[in-house]
């Protein structure tokens, strides 16, 4: 059975049932993790502006979505220009269904996230030839990965979720087109159209043509490199054509490639530190060791992340097979699959490095191949552990036993490491940790707009509203372990959009003069409104000193807790490592005992028992523990 072929008919009933259970379990985890967000108010800097500029009230509004930059009627275009018509249409649909009810916008985000989780499970099953165990593990890791808490809670960050949904679906249809020749043309057309929807959601998925080329090249059955390259180029040509058409249309709409203004792509003194920072942040977000930096403060951040990346890649590479065959009767993942997923994981990184733009909220799509890699490694390590406990067969020679023990203990340690990594991700997931900064930003938005609504009737028509000390975050969360790394707060165009949505045809103008990050969210906002004249209204945010002092005390207590936690974790780590060593000694003893017993039963002269005793000294080879 080829790697891209569907499972045989006799495997379908049981495998489909288990696959459905895997999908259902991952979906339930996703819903439980992000259910609290459904009760929140609007969050994110651009949410209100996206709603305002994406409303379809006339045919001209629909034309603007496809022929003008994103949020073209707001001041956002003075800072950045993007072309994302499909993402904009999602807000149009939300406004049609929900108007200004924030529940509906959060619900859409959760539904889209659940859709991605389902597709990740299905794609993993296809790539691993129906291995439900790997699909189950990959779906769970993706659904609970803590970095997704940067995207799912904010409606304005759904672009990455939409783009990932369509690009994973496009890849599944691409694989189906290779497996089912009779419907190949239909699947190819569907895959290319889905890819266009992904590009229209966010431009970061422009790497898909390269990904399809890599897959077609790696899994080609042709022996000649030239033939494989030609065949892969042919299979990816349709995706390349769509990408080129998108780029040309984007340039015509934006008047250039677009993006954020002020990126110094050719200033070496600024580009080199930016490249290093992006590399560190990319792997930091995938492995999520950031908050461990505060616990193991003696280890430099760069050294810790580099070491963690190296060990992770080493464990994963050791657990991937050479030829995708069977080892000791156990199915193991194909090395080709590992190479494909590693390349997929690196493609978004190349885009970040090429544009020198990176944000934690953009990591959503990169978690997909990472979850598959970690899921494959974890399940394969578990199978190595099971085979280690089962012991050698009666016909195994002494030299084979020695090699088998060494190989299996490599899998054992890889399983311990990947399992600990997966457990740390689960511990930091929204299932176990409340990322309270999203909730506080939601409460801040609600309180601010409630205050504005109470004073707007008395505000002079056409006045300029000046904001001073507008909140830009809460410093108390800097002590949180873990915390949301990138939470958006209100900006001038955000407040302007709220005014336009609630007071159509108004002539108000919003200016933000200063921003401030209070220690924590007060129970009630103390806003001071001063009408200077008929054309200007001043709004001052006054934060209570008592609140600040109380929060500073909380921060100091958190620092003390952090110091105690650092010591406690060190002790727990030593205890954990001692348990691992005890487990190794137990498994070694059990394995040698099983081998000795099996050979004594078939060789009454005890010859093999003596050889087993001298196992660590044969040919001067080191023992398995060494």
C-alpha positions in Angstrom: 0.0 0.0 0.0 1.5 3.3 -1.1 1.9 6.1 1.4 -0.7 8.2 -0.3 -3.2 5.4 -0.8 -6.4 5.1 1.3 -6.8 2.3 3.8 -8.0 -1.0 2.5 -11.7 -1.9 2.8 -11.2 -4.4 5.6 -9.7 -1.7 7.8 -12.3 0.9 7.2 -15.0 -0.1 9.8 -12.7 -0.2 12.9 -10.3 2.5 11.8 -13.1 4.9 10.9 -14.8 4.4 14.3 -11.5 5.1 16.2 -10.8 8.1 13.9 -14.2 9.5 14.7 -13.5 9.1 18.4 -10.2 10.9 18.0 -11.9 13.8 16.2 -14.7 14.0 18.8 -12.2 14.0 21.7 -10.1 16.7 20.2 -13.2 18.8 19.4 -14.4 18.5 23.0 -11.1 19.7 24.3 -11.1 22.7 21.9 -14.6 23.7 23.0 -13.9 23.3 26.7 -10.7 25.3 26.3 -12.2 28.3 24.7 -15.8 28.3 26.0 -15.1 31.1 28.5 -14.3 33.4 25.7 -17.9 33.2 24.4 -19.1 35.4 27.3 -16.5 38.2 26.7 -17.0 41.6 25.1 -15.1 42.5 22.0 -11.3 42.0 22.2 -8.5 43.0 19.9 -7.4 46.3 18.5 -8.9 45.9 15.0 -12.1 44.0 15.8 -14.5 47.0 15.7 -12.8 48.5 12.7 -13.0 45.3 10.8 -16.7 45.1 11.6 -17.4 48.6 10.5 -15.4 48.5 7.2 -16.7 45.0 6.3 -20.5 45.7 6.6 -22.4 45.0 3.3 -25.0 47.7 3.2 -24.8 48.4 -0.6 -23.3 46.7 -3.6 -20.5 49.3 -3.4 -19.5 47.8 -0.1 -19.0 44.4 -1.7 -16.9 46.0 -4.4 -14.7 47.7 -1.8 -13.8 44.4 -0.2 -12.4 43.0 -3.4 -10.9 46.1 -4.9 -9.6 48.1 -1.9 -7.2 47.3 0.9 -8.4 45.8 4.2 -10.1 48.5 6.4 -9.6 51.0 3.6 -12.1 53.6 5.0 -10.2 53.8 8.4 -6.9 55.4 9.4 -5.4 51.8 9.6 -4.3 52.1 6.0 -1.9 54.8 7.0 0.0 52.3 9.0 -0.3 49.1 7.0 -2.0 47.8 3.8 -3.2 44.2 3.4 -5.5 42.5 0.9 -7.7 39.9 2.7 -11.1 39.8 1.1 -12.2 36.4 2.4 -11.3 37.4 6.0 -13.3 40.6 5.5 -16.3 38.6 4.2 -16.3 36.6 7.4 -17.0 39.8 9.4 -19.6 40.7 6.9 -21.4 37.5 7.6 -21.0 37.9 11.3 -22.5 41.4 11.2 -25.4 40.1 9.1 -26.1 37.4 11.7 -25.2 39.0 15.0 -25.0 42.8 14.4 -23.0 44.0 17.4 -23.4 41.0 19.7 -19.9 40.0 20.6 -21.0 36.4 21.4 -21.5 35.7 17.7 -18.0 36.9 16.7 -16.3 34.8 19.5 -18.5 31.8 18.5 -17.3 32.1 14.9 -13.7 32.0 16.1 -14.3 28.9 18.2 -16.2 27.1 15.3 -13.4 27.9 12.9 -10.8 26.6 15.4 -12.8 23.4 15.9 -12.9 23.0 12.1 -9.1 23.3 11.9 -8.7 20.7 14.7 -10.9 18.2 12.8 -8.9 18.8 9.6 -5.6 18.3 11.4 -6.8 14.9 12.7 -7.9 13.9 9.2 -4.7 15.1 7.5 -2.5 13.3 10.0 -4.5 10.1 9.4 -4.0 10.4 5.6 -0.3 11.2 5.9 0.4 8.2 8.3 -1.7 5.7 6.3 -4.6 5.6 8.8 -2.6 5.5 12.0 -5.3 6.6 14.4 -3.0 6.7 17.4 -0.8 9.4 15.8 -3.8 11.2 14.5 -5.3 11.2 18.0 -2.1 12.5 19.6 -1.6 15.2 16.9 -5.2 16.5 17.2 -4.9 16.7 21.0 -1.6 18.5 20.9 -2.8 21.0 18.4 -6.1 21.7 20.2 -4.5 22.5 23.5 -1.2 24.2 22.4 -0.9 27.3 24.5 0.3 29.6 21.7 -3.1 29.3 20.2 -4.4 31.4 23.1 -2.8 34.3 21.2 -5.3 34.0 18.3 -8.5 32.3 19.1 -9.8 34.7 21.8 -9.7 37.8 19.6 -12.1 38.1 16.6 -9.6 40.4 14.8 -7.0 37.6 14.7 -9.2 35.1 12.9 -7.3 35.6 9.7 -4.7 33.0 10.7 -7.4 30.6 11.7 -9.2 31.0 8.4 -6.1 30.7 6.3 -5.0 27.6 8.2 -8.4 26.0 7.8 -8.4 26.5 4.0 -4.7 25.5 3.5 -5.1 22.2 5.4 -8.3 21.4 3.5 -6.5 22.2 0.2 -3.6 19.9 1.2 -6.1 17.1 2.0 -7.7 17.5 -1.4 -4.3 17.5 -3.0 -3.5 14.2 -1.4 -6.9 12.8 -2.5 -6.1 13.8 -6.0 -3.0 11.6 -5.9 -4.8 8.7 -4.4 -8.0 8.6 -6.5 -7.0 8.9 -10.2 -10.6 8.6 -11.4 -11.6 11.8 -9.7 -8.2 13.5 -9.9 -9.3 16.5 -11.9 -12.2 17.3 -9.5 -9.9 17.1 -6.5 -7.3 19.3 -8.1 -9.8 22.0 -9.0 -11.3 21.9 -5.5 -7.8 22.0 -3.9 -6.7 25.0 -6.0 -9.9 26.9 -5.3 -9.5 26.2 -1.6 -6.0 27.5 -1.8 -7.3 30.7 -3.3 -9.6 31.1 -0.3 -6.6 30.6 1.9 -4.7 33.3 0.1 -7.7 35.6 0.4 -7.7 35.0 4.2 -4.1 35.8 4.8 -1.0 35.9 2.6 1.2 33.8 4.8 -0.1 30.6 3.2 1.7 31.5 -0.1 4.1 28.7 0.7 1.6 25.9 -0.3 3.0 25.6 -3.9 6.4 24.8 -2.4 4.9 22.4 0.0 3.0 20.5 -2.7 6.2 20.3 -4.8 8.1 18.9 -1.8 5.5 16.3 -1.2 5.3 15.2 -4.8 9.1 15.0 -5.0 9.7 13.2 -1.7 7.0 10.6 -2.2 7.6 10.0 -5.9 8.3 6.4 -7.0 10.5 7.5 -9.8 14.2 6.7 -9.4 15.5 9.5 -11.5 15.9 12.9 -9.9 15.1 14.7 -13.1 11.9 12.8 -13.6 10.8 13.4 -10.0 11.5 17.1 -10.3 9.6 17.4 -13.5 6.6 15.4 -12.1 6.6 17.5 -8.9 6.7 20.8 -10.8 3.8 19.6 -12.9 1.7 18.8 -9.9 2.4 22.1 -8.2 2.1 24.3 -11.3 -1.6 25.1 -10.7 -0.8 26.4 -7.2 2.1 28.4 -8.6 -0.2 30.0 -11.2 -2.8 30.9 -8.5 -0.1 32.5 -6.3 1.3 34.6 -9.2 -2.2 35.8 -10.1 -2.9 36.7 -6.4 0.4 38.6 -6.1 -0.2 40.6 -9.3 -3.8 41.4 -8.2 -2.6 42.3 -4.7 0.1 44.7 -6.2 -2.6 46.4 -8.3 -5.0 46.9 -5.4 -2.4 48.0 -2.8 -0.1 49.8 -5.1 2.7 47.5 -4.0 3.3 44.4 -2.0 1.8 46.1 1.1 2.5 45.1 4.7 3.5 47.3 7.6 5.4 50.6 7.0 8.8 51.1 8.4 10.4 47.6 7.9 14.1 48.2 7.4 14.8 45.1 5.2 18.1 46.3 3.9 19.7 47.9 7.0 22.2 45.2 8.2 22.6 46.7 11.7 18.9 46.3 12.3 18.2 43.2 10.2 20.7 40.9 11.9 19.3 41.3 15.4 15.8 41.0 14.0 16.7 37.7 12.3 18.1 36.3 15.6 15.1 37.5 17.5 12.7 35.9 15.1 14.5 32.6 15.2 14.5 32.5 18.9 10.8 33.6 19.2 9.6 31.1 16.6 11.0 28.0 18.4 10.2 29.6 21.8 6.5 29.8 20.8 6.4 26.2 19.5 8.1 24.7 22.5 6.8 27.3 24.9 9.8 27.4 27.3 9.4 31.2 27.9 8.2 31.0 31.4 10.7 28.4 32.3 13.2 31.2 31.9 11.9 32.7 35.1 12.2 29.4 36.9 15.6 28.3 35.7 17.0 31.8 35.6 20.6 30.6 35.7 20.4 29.3 32.1 20.7 32.0 29.4 17.6 32.2 27.2 19.5 31.7 24.0 21.3 28.6 25.3 18.2 27.1 26.8 16.1 27.4 23.6 19.0 26.2 21.3 19.5 23.2 23.6 15.8 22.5 23.7 15.4 22.7 19.9 18.5 20.4 19.5 17.2 17.8 21.9 13.7 17.9 20.4 15.0 17.4 16.9 17.3 14.7 18.0 14.5 12.7 19.7 12.1 13.1 16.7 14.8 12.1 14.2 15.7 9.0 16.2 12.1 7.9 16.3 11.5 8.2 12.5 12.3 5.1 10.5 14.6 4.8 7.6 12.3 3.2 5.1 8.8 3.5 6.6 8.7 -0.2 7.1 8.2 -2.3 10.3 10.6 -2.6 13.2 10.2 -5.5 15.6 6.6 -5.9 14.3 5.7 -2.4 15.2 4.7 0.3 12.7 7.0 3.3 12.7 6.7 6.6 10.9 8.4 7.1 7.6 11.5 9.2 7.4 10.1 10.9 4.3 7.1 12.0 6.4 9.5 13.5 9.0 11.4 15.4 6.3 8.1 16.7 4.8 6.8 17.9 8.1 10.1 19.5 9.0 10.1 21.4 5.7 6.5 22.5 6.3 7.5 23.8 9.7 10.3 25.8 8.3 8.4 27.5 5.4 6.5 30.0 7.6 9.8 30.8 9.3 11.4 31.7 6.0 8.5 34.1 5.3 9.0 35.8 8.7 12.7 36.1 8.1 12.2 37.4 4.6 9.9 40.1 5.7 11.4 40.7 9.1 8.0 40.7 10.7 6.9 38.4 13.5 4.2 38.3 16.1 3.1 35.6 18.5 -0.4 35.8 17.0 1.0 34.6 13.7 2.1 31.2 15.0 -1.3 29.5 14.6 -0.5 27.8 11.3 3.0 26.7 12.3 1.5 24.6 15.2 -0.1 22.2 12.6 3.2 20.5 11.4 4.7 20.8 14.9 1.8 18.9 16.4 2.1 16.2 13.8 5.8 15.8 14.4 5.4 15.7 18.2 2.4 13.4 17.9 4.4 11.0 15.7 7.4 11.1 18.1 5.3 10.6 21.2 3.2 7.6 19.9 6.3 6.0 18.3 8.2 6.4 21.6 5.3 4.8 23.5 5.3 1.8 21.1 9.1 1.5 21.7 8.3 1.4 25.4 5.7 -1.3 25.0 8.1 -3.4 22.9 10.8 -2.9 25.6 8.4 -4.2 28.3 7.5 -7.2 26.1 11.1 -8.5 26.0 13.0 -10.3 23.2 11.7 -13.3 21.3 13.1 -16.8 22.0 15.0 -16.9 18.7 16.9 -13.7 19.3 20.7 -14.0 19.4 22.8 -12.4 22.1 24.2 -9.7 19.8 20.8 -8.9 18.5 19.5 -8.5 22.0 22.3 -6.1 22.8 21.5 -4.0 19.8 17.8 -4.2 20.4 18.2 -3.0 24.0 20.2 0.0 22.9 17.8 0.9 20.2 14.8 0.6 22.4 16.3 2.6 25.2 16.9 5.4 22.7 13.2 5.2 22.1 12.5 5.1 25.8 14.4 8.3 26.5 12.9 10.0 23.4 9.4 9.0 24.7 10.3 10.5 28.1 11.4 13.8 26.6 8.6 14.1 24.1 6.0 13.1 26.7 7.4 15.7 29.1 7.2 18.3 26.4 3.6 17.4 25.5 2.7 17.5 29.1 4.2 20.9 29.6 2.1 22.2 26.6 -1.0 20.6 28.1 -0.2 22.2 31.5 0.0 25.7 29.9 -3.1 25.2 27.7 -6.3 27.2 28.2 -7.7 24.0 29.6 -5.6 24.4 32.8 -4.7 28.1 32.8 -6.9 31.2 32.6 -5.4 33.8 30.4 -7.0 36.6 32.3 -5.5 39.4 30.3 -8.1 38.7 27.5 -10.9 38.9 30.0 -9.5 42.1 31.5 -9.2 43.7 28.1 -12.8 42.7 27.4 -13.9 44.3 30.6 -11.9 47.4 29.9 -13.5 47.8 26.5 -17.0 47.3 27.9 -16.5 49.9 30.7 -14.9 52.5 28.5 -17.7 52.3 25.9 -20.3 52.4 28.6 -18.8 55.6 29.9 -18.6 57.1 26.4 -22.2 56.2 25.7 -23.3 58.1 28.8 -21.6 61.3 27.8 -21.9 61.3 24.0 -25.4 62.9 24.0 -23.9 66.0 25.7 -20.8 66.1 23.5 -20.8 68.9 20.9 -21.6 67.7 17.4 -18.4 67.4 15.3 -16.1 67.8 18.3 -12.6 66.3 18.4 -12.3 63.9 21.4 -8.8 63.9 22.9 -7.8 60.8 24.9 -5.1 61.0 27.5 -3.5 58.0 29.3 -5.5 55.5 27.3 -4.8 52.0 28.8 -2.3 49.9 26.7 -2.0 46.9 29.0 -1.6 45.8 32.6 1.8 45.5 34.1 0.7 42.9 36.7 0.5 40.3 34.0 4.3 40.6 33.4 4.6 38.4 36.5 2.1 35.8 35.2 3.4 32.3 34.4 2.3 31.8 31.7 0.6 34.8 30.1 -0.8 36.0 26.8 2.1 37.5 25.0 0.2 39.8 22.6 -3.1 41.2 23.7 -4.4 44.1 21.6 -5.9 47.2 23.2 -7.9 50.1 21.8 -6.4 52.6 19.4 -7.7 55.8 17.9 -9.3 54.1 14.9 -10.8 51.5 17.2 -12.7 54.1 19.2 -13.6 55.9 16.0 -15.2 52.7 14.6 -17.2 52.3 17.8 -18.6 55.8 17.3 -19.4 55.1 13.7 -21.2 51.9 14.5 -23.3 53.4 17.3 -23.8 56.9 16.0 -24.1 56.6 12.2 -23.3 59.9 10.3 -21.5 61.4 13.2 -18.7 64.0 12.7 -16.6 63.1 15.7 -12.9 62.8 15.5 -10.7 60.8 17.9 -7.1 61.7 18.8 -5.0 59.7 21.3 -2.3 61.8 22.8 -0.8 59.4 25.4 -1.0 55.8 26.6 -0.4 54.3 29.9 -0.1 50.7 31.3 -1.7 50.6 34.7 -0.8 47.8 37.1 -4.2 46.2 37.0 -7.7 46.7 35.8 -9.7 48.9 38.3 -13.2 47.9 39.3 -14.5 51.0 37.6 -13.0 53.5 35.2 -12.6 57.0 36.5 -12.9 59.1 33.4 -12.6 62.9 33.6 -14.5 64.7 30.7 -13.6 68.3 30.1 -15.4 70.2 27.3 -12.8 72.8 26.4 -14.8 74.4 23.7 -17.4 73.6 21.1 -14.8 71.7 19.0 -12.7 69.9 21.6 -13.5 67.4 24.4 -10.8 66.1 26.7 -10.9 62.6 28.2 -8.5 61.7 31.0 -8.1 58.3 32.5 -7.5 58.6 36.3 -6.2 55.4 38.0 -6.5 55.1 41.7 -3.2 55.2 43.6 -4.7 52.6 46.0 -5.2 50.2 43.2 -1.6 50.7 42.0 -0.2 50.2 45.4 -2.2 47.0 46.0 -1.2 45.6 42.7 2.5 46.4 43.3 2.2 44.4 46.5 0.7 41.6 44.5 3.6 41.7 42.0 6.1 41.6 44.9 4.3 38.5 46.3 4.4 36.9 42.9 8.1 37.6 42.8 8.5 35.8 46.1 6.4 32.9 44.9 8.5 32.7 41.8 11.7 32.4 43.9 10.1 29.6 45.9 8.8 28.0 42.8 12.2 28.0 41.2 13.6 26.1 44.2 10.7 23.7 44.3 10.9 22.9 40.6 14.6 22.2 40.9 13.9 19.6 43.6 11.0 18.1 41.6 13.2 17.9 38.5 15.9 15.9 40.5 13.2 13.6 41.8 11.8 13.1 38.3 15.2 12.3 36.9 15.8 9.8 39.7 12.5 8.1 38.8 13.6 7.9 35.2 16.8 6.2 36.1 15.0 3.8 38.4 12.6 3.0 35.6 15.6 2.3 33.3 17.2 -0.1 35.8 13.9 -1.9 36.3 13.4 -2.3 32.5 16.9 -3.5 32.0 16.5 -6.1 34.8 13.2 -7.3 33.4 14.5 -7.5 29.8 17.6 -9.5 30.8 15.5 -11.7 33.1 12.9 -12.4 30.3 15.7 -13.2 27.9 17.5 -15.5 30.3 14.3 -17.4 31.2 13.4 -17.9 27.5 16.8 -19.2 26.7 16.9 -21.5 29.7 13.7 -23.0 28.6 15.0 -24.0 25.2 18.7 -24.6 26.1 19.0 -26.8 29.2 22.8 -26.6 29.3 22.5 -23.0 30.4 24.9 -21.7 27.7 22.8 -18.7 26.9 22.5 -17.8 30.6 26.2 -17.5 30.8 26.3 -15.4 27.6 23.6 -13.1 29.0 25.7 -12.5 32.1 28.6 -11.5 30.0 26.4 -9.4 27.6 28.0 -6.0 28.5 31.5 -7.4 27.8 31.1 -9.1 24.5 33.5 -7.7 21.9 34.4 -4.9 24.3 31.0 -3.3 23.6 29.5 -1.0 26.2 26.5 -1.9 28.2 23.0 -0.5 27.3 23.2 2.0 30.2 26.5 3.3 28.9 
